[in-house]
Amino acid sequence: MTAGNTRRTTALRSRTAAVGAIAVAGALLLTGCGDQTKDNGSGSDSETTKANSAPLADKLPADIRNKGVVKVGSDIAYAPVEFKDDSGKVVGIDPDLAEALGKQLGVKFEFQNATFDTLIGGLASKRYDIAMSAMTDTKDRQEGVDADTGKKVGEGVDFVDYFTAGVSLYTNKGYDQGIKTWDDLCGKTMAVQRNTFSHDLAKDQAKKCKKDGEKALKIEDFATNPEAETRMRSKGADVVSADFPIAAYSVKNAGGGKYFEIVGDQVEAGPYGIAVSKDNTELRDAVQAAVQAIIDNGEYKKIVDKWGVADGAVTEAKINGGS
């Protein structure tokens, strides 16, 4: 999710190119609880041989290579990027990409569920090796700066960029209330996931409404995007904002496509990044090499095509390419 601690801009930049219709089946998943089944790291001899034969295994830090697991912090309630299917399995764009990265590095990427606003803290405390959760690469996040105060609040993280997405507005179907742009939000109530880029944009718009002498934009923030959608469904809010792939997936699947509709164009297109602690440059560089490898060998294209998000594809795995 394009997310908090984000460098602000003075105006929204419209992105009219759609990221593509989300063409996957399945219902909108609500928040998943608990972690996926853990790997205890005691692989068999055949697994060890497989790991050692992986093309990029030698790029990993020795401790991760020996354990055979990369621990991934993720908010697993953000379909189609990462969510749980009806059987409880973690699926989506990020898990598919992680599986392909694992083949390059000879390790398993093990997703662990958490709320989005705790992921960077989880990296700092070594709970996770990486965070992979539709997280936007921004200068503020790289530098550990709070977007609202401009103050330094942490060491920051490094990013390996792997996708591009903008932000969308969506409403209850048939009830758009004339909302086409962010300036139409004055006097409305927005439900939004806490500490995401959408939340930052909403706070910026609320200030703009006040400055322009317009009616106030009321913001209600929630731990997960499904909770924000539930609030809107109950008519407690007029509009929700989320990354375009998530908004498009909800519009297509929630209530069999009968619940929501996207209004207006995407704004603020930016790169998703895999976050890594700044003191773990060896892991960062290994992940970058693996992302570039699956781009070059075609596995990346297969995955973004499968999920209907090819318009957000990148051709280069940059480090800290966000602004």
VEXDRENPA-603798 format. One record per residue: y, z, x of N, C-alpha, C in turn; residue in three letters. Coordinates in pm, whole numbers, plus 32768, in hexadecimal, padded with zeros to 4 digits. Layout:
BEGIN
YZXYZXYZXALA/...
***
This chain:
BEGIN
7F8C80008054800080008000807980008058MET/80CE7FA6803F81487FA3808E81878029807FTHR/81A4806F80E981AB80FE80D5821A8143811DALA/822B81C480F882998219812082B2821A81B4GLY/831F825C81DE835082578267836C81C6828DASN/83B98184823A83CF80F58248846180D88262THR/8481807E82BD850B805882D78545801C825AARG/85B8804D822E85F5801D81B486427F9F81CFARG/86547F4D816886A87ED8817087157EE5810ATHR/87817E99811A87F27EA580BF87DE7E558042THR/877F7DFA804187667DAB7FC886D57D837FC5ALA/86A07D697F4C86177D3D7F3F860E7CAA7F60LEU/85A77C867FAC85937BF97FD085237BC37F7AARG/85437B647F2284E07B307EC584787ADE7F0ESER/83FF7AEF7EEB83917AA07F24834D7A5A7EB2ARG/836879DA7EA0833C79947E2A82AF795E7E36THR/827C79547EB181F4791F7EC0819179897E96ALA/813F796D7E3580DD79CF7E04806E79E07E68ALA/80367A567E707FC67A717ECA7F467A3C7E8EVAL/7F477A007E197ED079C37DDD7E947A1A7D73GLY/7E5579DD7D147E167A297CA87D9F7A757CDDALA/7D967AF27CB77D247B447CE17CAE7B1D7C8BILE/7C4A7AE37CCA7BDF7AA37C7F7B5E7AF07C80ALA/7B657B717C8F7AEA7BBE7C927ACE7BFE7C0EVAL/7A4F7C197BF77A277C5A7B7B7A2D7CF07B8DALA/7A277D387B207A1F7DC97B247A977E0A7AE6GLY/7A867E837AB77AF17ECA7A757B467F137ADBALA/7BBF7F397AB17C167F887B067BD780107B1BLEU/7BC880377B9B7B8780B57BBC7BEE81237BC7LEU/7BD0819A7B8F7C25820E7BA07C0682527C24LEU/7C4D82BC7C417C4382FC7CC37BB583277CE1THR/7B8483057D5D7B0283357D897B1383B87DD1GLY/7AB384107DC47ABC84927E057A4E84A17E6DCYS/7A7284E17EDC7A0E84FD7F4379FC84897FA0GLY/79B984A1800D79A2843C8072792183F28057ASP/791C837A8096789F833080947837837C80E5GLN/77B8835A80D2774E839B81207768838881B4THR/776483F381FE778683F0828B771083C582E1LYS/77318384835076CF836283B776D383D1841EASP/7662840B84407664847B849E766C844E8530ASN/767383CB85447689839985CB760B8391861FGLY/759983BB85EC751E83B8863B74CF833B8619SER/750082C8864B74C18249862B743D82378671GLY/73EE81DA863F736C81BB867B7381816786F8SER/731381538741731B810087B8734580728795ASP/7312803F872473357FB686FC73C87FAD86DASER/74008018869B748E8018867B74E1801C86FBGLU/74B3806A875E74F9807287DE74F87FEB8824THR/74857FA88822747B7F23885F74D97EC1881BTHR/74DE7ECA879575377E71874775C87E8B876CLYS/75ED7F0B877776767F2E879A769B7EF98823ALA/76417F0D8883765C7EE1890C76667E4A8918ASN/76287E0288B9762A7D7088BD769F7D358870SER/76EC7D888828775F7D5787DE77C67D208840ALA/78087CB1881C785D7C6C887E78D27CBE88B3PRO/79057D1E8865797A7D698891795F7DFE88A1LEU/78E07E2488A878BB7EB188AF78F97EF78928ALA/79037EB0899779357EF18A1179CA7F0F8A0DASP/7A0F7EDE89A77A9E7EF9899A7ABB7F808958LYS/7A577FB889147A6A803788CE7A7080AD892FLEU/7AB78119890B7AAD819589587A1C81C3895CPRO/79F381FC89C97966821F89DD793382808972ALA/798782DF89467956834188E5793683008860ASP/798A82A288357970825C87B778F8820087C5ILE/78EF81BC8836787E8162884D77FB81B0884BARG/77FB82268885778182778889775B82AE8800ASN/77BE82D587B177A38307872A777D829686CBLYS/77AF821E86E5778F81AB869177DB81A8860DGLY/784681F9860178908204858379268207859FVAL/796F81B985507A0181C585497A22820584C3VAL/7A62827A84C67A8582C1844B7B0882888414LYS/7B02825A83967B73821583587BAD826A82E7VAL/7C2A829282F37C6F82D582867CA6826D8226GLY/7C90828281A37CB8821C81417CC9825B80B8SER/7D2B8229806C7D3C82507FE07CE781F17F8CASP/7C70821C7F677C0E81C17F2B7C2181BD7E93ILE/7C9A81947E6D7CBC81887DDE7D26811C7DCFALA/7D1580AF7E197D7E804A7E227D417FBF7E1CTYR/7CFB7FA57DAD7CB97F247D9B7D217EB37D9CALA/7D017E417DDC7C807E1F7E1A7C7A7E3A7EB0PRO/7CD97E847EE67CD97E997F787C6A7EF87FA1VAL/7C607F6C7F5E7BED7FC47F6E7BDD80167EEFGLU/7B6380197EBB7B4680647E417AB080797E37PHE/7A8580C77DD379F680DE7DC079C5808E7D48LYS/795380497D5A791B7FFD7CEB78CE805B7C8EASP/788E80237C2B784A80757BC677DB80CB7C00ASP/77A580A47C72773A80F27CB17771815C7D10SER/77F6815D7D24783281BC7D81784281887E0EGLY/781A810C7E26782680D17EAA78B880A97EC4LYS/78E780C17F3F796E80997F65796F80037F81VAL/79C47FBB7F3879CA7F2A7F447A5C7EFF7F4CVAL/7A717E7E7F687AF77E487F697B157DF97FE6GLY/7B927DCF7FF17BBD7D7D80627BAC7DC980E5ILE/7BE17E4380EC7BD97E9081687B497EB28191ASP/7AF37EE181357A687EFB815E7A217E7E8190PRO/7A3A7E0B815279FC7D8F81817A2E7D6B820CASP/7AB07D7782227AE77D5A82A67AB07DBE830DLEU/7AA67E3D82E77A727EA3834379E27E86836AALA/79937E57830B79087E35832C79037DC58392GLU/795C7D60838179607CF283E179907D228469ALA/79EF7D7E846C7A1D7DB784EA79AE7E05852ELEU/79607E4D84DE78F17E9A8515788B7E44855CGLY/78747DCB852978177D70856A784A7D4585F3LYS/78CC7D3785FF79067D11868079007D8486E5GLN/79117DFF86B2791A7E73870A78987EBF8719LEU/78357EA086C577B37EE286CF77B37F6F8698GLY/780A7F8B86377811801085FB781E80028563VAL/780B8073851F781E8078848F78A980B18471LYS/78F180728415797180A683E6795580FA8369PHE/796A817C8374794681DB830B79C4820882C0GLU/79D281DC82427A4881FC81F37A40828981BAPHE/7AAF82D281C77ABA835981947B3383608137GLN/7B1F839280BE7B85838E80577BED83FB806AASN/7C6D83D780547CDB8436805C7D5083FD800FALA/7DB084547FEB7E29841F7FAE7E7B83D88018THR/7EC383727FEE7F09831C804D7F6B836880A4PHE/7FB083C98069801A840D80B37FE5846E811DASP/7F61847D81287F2884D5818F7EE884878203THR/7EEA840481FC7E9C83B5825D7ED283BF82EBLEU/7F5583B382FC7F8C83B983837F79844483BEILE/7F8784AC836B7F6A8533839A7ED9854283C5GLY/7E7E84FD837D7DF1850083A17DD684BF8427GLY/7E248459844A7E19841D84D07E488480853ALEU/7EB784C2851E7EEF852085807E908594859BALA/7E4785BE85327DEB863085417D608605856FSER/7D4E858485897CCF854B85B87C62854C854CLYS/7C88855D84CF7C26855584647BF184C78458ARG/7C49846784707C2383DA846B7C42839984F2TYR/7BF9832E850F7C1882DD85857C8482758565ASP/7C7C823F84EC7CDE81DD84BF7CFD81F8842CILE/7D6C81C083FC7D8981BE836C7D91812C8342ALA/7D45810A82DC7D41807F82AA7D4980878213MET/7DC3807181DE7DD7808F81517E508044811ASER/7E567FC081317EC87F7181027F4B7FB0812EALA/7F4F7FDF81A97FC4802681DE80207FC58225MET/809E7FC381FC80FC7F66823881287F9582C2THR/81297F388320815A7F4F83A781F27F4A83A5ASP/82347FBA83C282C67FC083C482F580088442THR/83717FF0846783AA803384DD83AF80CA84CALYS/83D580F5845083DC81858438835681C7844CASP/82EE8188841A826881C38428823B81BC84BAARG/825A815084FE82398146858D827B81B785DDGLN/82F581DB85B58343823C8602833A82CA85CAGLU/82F382DC855A82E68361851F8367839384E2GLY/83B1833884A18433835A84658426835F83CEVAL/846083C68390846283D182FF84C8836F82C6ASP/849E831D826684F482B48230856C82EC81E6ALA/855B835D81A385C883958152863283D981A8ASP/86068423820F86658472825E868C843082E2THR/863983D18311865183948392862D83ED8407GLY/85EE846083E985CB84C08452853E84AA8486LYS/852B84CB850384A784C38543844E8530850ALYS/83D8850984D5837E856B849882F2856884D7VAL/82DA850F8534825685058574825B84A785EAGLY/81E98496862A81E1844086A081DE83AD867CGLU/81C0838F85FE81B2830485D7812782CF85F6GLY/810D825685CA808B821785DF80A08186860BVAL/8038814C8642803580BD865E7FE8807685F0ASP/800A7FF785DB7FC87FA785757F8C7F2985B0PHE/7F197F0385797EE07E7F858F7EF07E368509VAL/7F467DD285067F667D8D84887EF77D2B8461ASP/7ED77D2983DE7E667CD783B47E787C91832DTYR/7EEA7CA282EB7EFE7C6682677F927C708246PHE/7FC17C2281E3804B7C2881B5804E7C30811ETHR/80A27C8980E880AE7C968056813B7CC28031ALA/81677C997FBA81E57CC67F8381CD7D2D7F16GLY/82397D587ED682357DBF7E6E82567D807DE7VAL/820F7DAB7D7E82247D757CF782417DE37C93SER/82817DBC7C2582957E117BB082367DE37B43LEU/81FB7E417AF781AE7E1B7A8281C07E807A13TYR/81AF7E4E799881C97E9D792181507E9678C3THR/81547EE5785980F17ED477EF81007E4877B5ASN/80917E09779880927D7F776A80DF7D7376E6LYS/81387D1276E181877CFC766981FC7D5B765BGLY/82197DA876C382837E0C76BC82CF7E0E773FTYR/83027D99776883477D9177E983D87DC277E2ASP/840D7DD3776C84937E0B775885007DC077A4GLN/84E97D4177BC854C7CF0780285507D077898GLY/84EE7D4D78CF84EC7D67796084BD7CEA79AAILE/85147CB779FE84F37C447A52850C7C5F7AE6LYS/85707CB47B0285927CD67B8C85A27D6D7B95THR/85B37D9F7C0F85C57E2E7C2486487E607BE8TRP/86AC7E0A7BDF872A7E337BA2871C7E4C7B0CASP/86B17E197AD086987E317A41865B7EBA7A27ASP/86417F087A9185FE7F887A81865D7FFB7A5ELEU/86DE7FE67A6A873E804F7A47872B807479B4CYS/871F80F7799B8708812779148675812C78EDGLY/861C81077948858C8106792D8549817A7977LYS/84C9818F7958847681F2799F840781A979E9THR/83FD81C27A6A839581847ABC832C81EB7AE4MET/82AC81C87AD8823D82157B0F820F81D07B8EALA/81F9821E7BF981DC81E17C7A818882417CCEVAL/813882087D2780EB825D7D828146829A7DECGLN/8132831A7E05818783687E5D818083377EEEARG/81F583337F2F820383137FBE81DB82867FE2ASN/81D7822D7F8181BF81A07F9D824481587FADTHR/823E80DE7FDE82B5808B7FEA82F280747F60PHE/829F80647EFA82D380567E71832680D07E4BSER/82F881467E73834381C17E5983C981BD7EA1HIS/83CA818F7F1E844781837F6984A781217F25ASP/847280AE7EFB84C5804C7EB784FF80847E35LEU/84AF80D07DEE84DD810D7D718550816D7D8DALA/854381BF7DF685AE821D7E17862D81D37E41LYS/861E81667E89869381147EAD86D680DA7E30ASP/868280A97DD386B9806E7D5986FF80D87D04GLN/86C881517D00870881BD7CB4879481D97CEBALA/87A181D97D6F882581ED7DAC8883817B7D89LYS/884E81017D8788A0808D7D6688D080937CD5LYS/887680BB7C79889D80C87BED8911812B7BE0CYS/8906819A7C27896F82017C2289F281CD7C5DLYS/89E8818A7CCE8A5F81557D118AA680EF7CB9LYS/8A59809D7C728A9380347C1E8ABF80677B95ASP/8AAF80E97B7C8AD881217AFD8A7B80FE7A8AGLY/8A0080DA7AAB899D80B77A45895181347A17GLU/8902812579AF88AD81927982884981B479F0LYS/881E823179F487C7825F7A60873B82237A57ALA/870082077ACA867281E67AD4862782677AEDLEU/85CF828C7A92857D83057AA284FB82DF7AE6LYS/84D5832D7B4A845B83107B9783F883827B84ILE/837D83617B5F831083C27B5A82A883977BBFGLU/828A83EE7C21822D83C87C8B81A884117C7AASP/813D83CD7CA380B583FE7C90806583EE7D11PHE/7FF784387D1C7FA584347D957F5E83AD7DA7ALA/7F3C836B7D377EF582EB7D3E7F3582867CE0THR/7F1E82077CFD7F53819E7CA77F13819F7C1CASN/7E8F81B67C0D7E5681BF7B877E9882297B2FPRO/7EC382997B6D7F0882FF7B1F7F8E82CB7AECGLU/7FD4827E7B40805382437B15803C81E27AA1ALA/7FD081947AAB7FB181357A3F7F8F817E79BDGLU/7F4681EB79C87F24823979517FA2826E790DTHR/80028299795D808282C8792680C8825878DAARG/80C881E179118107817078CC80BB814B784EMET/8038814D78557FE6812C77E08004818A776BARG/80248208778A8041826A772180D2826276F3SER/811D8201772681AB81EB770482068257773FLYS/81D182A277A18225830477E6827F82C3784EGLY/82608248787382B281FD78D282B9816C78A2ALA/8322812778CF8338809D78A382F980377901ASP/82EB805B798182C57FF979E6828080407A5AVAL/82277FF87A9C81E680267B1782047FC07B84VAL/820E7FEF7C00821A7F957C7381A97FB07CD4SER/81707F447D0A81057F4E7D6F81027ECD7DBFALA/80B77ECC7E2B80A47E517E77806D7DE47E1CASP/80937D687E38806B7CFC7DDE7FD57CF17DC8PHE/7F817CF97E327EF17CEC7E167EBD7D567DB6PRO/7EF57DCE7DBF7EC97E3A7D677EFB7E217CDAILE/7F7A7DFB7CCD7FB27DDD7C497F667D6B7C06ALA/7F4A7D027C527F037C8F7C1A7E767CB37BEFALA/7E337D087C3E7DAB7D327C1A7DAD7D837B99TYR/7E0D7DDF7B8D7E167E307B157E347DDA7A9BSER/7E907D7C7AAB7EB27D237A3B7E387CD37A0EVAL/7DE77CA77A6C7D727C567A4A7D017CA87A0CLYS/7CF17D247A3D7C777D6E7A1B7C897DE479BBASN/7CFA7E2779BE7D0B7E9E796A7D077E7778D6ALA/7CAD7EB5788D7CA07E9577FF7C767E0677E5GLY/7C297DCF78467C007D4478377C767CE4783BGLY/7CE17D0B787F7D577CB7788A7DBB7CCB7819GLY/7DA47D2E77C57DFA7D42774F7E647DAE7761LYS/7E627DF777D17EBB7E6B77DD7F447E4B7819TYR/7F477DFC78867FC17DF078D57FEB7D5F78EAPHE/80697D4D7914809B7CCB793F80FE7CDD79B1GLU/80FD7C817A12815D7C827A8081E17C497A4EILE/82507C897A7982D57C577A5583227C397AD5VAL/83627BC67AD983B37BA07B4C83617B767BC5GLY/83A77B647C34836C7B367CB1834C7BAB7D0DASP/82F77B8F7D7082E07BF07DDB835F7C027E2EGLN/836C7C777E6A83D97C907EC983A17CD57F44VAL/83EF7CD47FAF83D27D21802883487D078063GLU/83257C88807782A67C6A80B682A27CA68143ALA/82327CE6816582247D2381E881937D2C8211GLY/81787D4B829180EF7D4D82C380A77DD082A5PRO/80297DC5827A7FD07E3882797FA07E4C8308TYR/7F937ECC83307F617EE983B57EF57F5283B3GLY/7E977F46840F7E347FB084297E7880128487ILE/7E878090845A7ED180F384A77E76813B850AALA/7EA9814E85837E60819385EE7EC281F18634VAL/7E958266865B7EEB82C486A47F2082848723SER/7F9C82A587467FDA826887BB7F93828F883ELYS/7F4B82FE883C7F04832688B57E7982E888BFASP/7E5A828988677DD6824A88687DE481B38876ASN/7E27818B88E27E4280FC88F57DC280AC890DTHR/7D5C80EC89467CDE80A4895E7C9E807C88D9GLU/7C9E80D888787C6980B687F47CC1804F87B0LEU/7D44806087B97DA07FFD877E7D847F7187B1ARG/7D757F6488347D607EDF886F7CD77EA7884AASP/7C747EFF883B7BF07ED188117BF57E9D8782ALA/7C3B7EE4872A7C497EB886A07C957E348699VAL/7CFF7E2986E87D497DAB86EA7CF07D368714GLN/7CA17D4B877C7C487CE187AC7BE37CBB8740ALA/7BB17D1E86F67B4F7D04868D7B8E7CB98618ALA/7C087CE185F17C4C7C9A85847C647C0985ABVAL/7C947BF486267CAC7B6B86527C2A7B1B8657GLN/7BBD7B5C867E7B3C7B1786867B0E7AE785FDALA/7B1D7B3A85947AEF7B0E85107B4E7AA884D3ILE/7BCD7AAB84FC7C287A3F84D37BF979BC8512ILE/7BDB79C185937BB7794885DD7B2E791185B5ASP/7ACF796A858F7A487937856E7A35791584DAASN/7A9C792B84897A94790383FC7A68796F839CGLY/7A3879E383CE7A0D7A4E83737A817A848321GLU/7AF47A8E835F7B6C7ABF831A7B8D7A6782A2TYR/7B8C79E382B87BAD7986824B7B4B799381D7LYS/7ACB79A481F67A6879B4818C7A877A2D8134LYS/7AB37A9881757ACD7B15812C7B497B0880D5ILE/7BB77AD5810C7C307AC980B97C1D7A62804AVAL/7BCD79FB80657BAF799B7FFB7B5B79DC7F8DASP/7AFA7A2D7FB47AA37A727F547AF57AC57EF2LYS/7B5C7B0A7F257BAC7B637ED27C277B1F7E96TRP/7C367A9E7EAE7CA37A527E717D2C7A737EA7GLY/7D347A9B7F277DB47AC27F617DD67A727FDEVAL/7DAB79F57FE27DBD79A380597E50798E807DALA/7EAA7993801B7F38797E80387F7279EE808EASP/7F2C7A6080977F5B7ACD80EB7F1C7ACF8175GLY/7ECD7A6981957E857A6582147EE57A55828AALA/7EBC7A8C82FC7F077A7B83797EB07A2E83DBVAL/7EEF79F784417EA779AB84A77EA479F2852DTHR/7EEF7A5F85377EF67AAB85B57EF47B408597GLU/7EA37B8985E07E9C7C1A85D27F047C59862FALA/7F7D7C6785FD7FE97C9E864F7FE27D368655LYS/80187D6E86BD80297DFF86C780BB7E2086A8ILE/80D17E78864681577EA6862181B57E328602ASN/81867DD685AF81D77D64858A82377D7F8518GLY/822F7DF584DB82867E15846A83137E368496GLY/83707E2A843783FD7E43845784377EAC83FASER/
***
